[in-house]
């Protein structure tokens, strides 16, 4: 995530979360062993608003 494009994408998604709902999914059964938990942490780090 140190690449400029990746950082811009995270910042854009974080900003979008302030005015729109969106979701990301995959087929992994356990989020704790999946890329979803990493994406969630990165979005929070960039200021995203997450819903339950």
Buried (B, 14 or more C-beta within 10 A) or exposed (E): EEEEEEEEBBBEBBBBBEEEEEEEEEEEEEEEEBEBEEBBEBBEEBEBEEEE
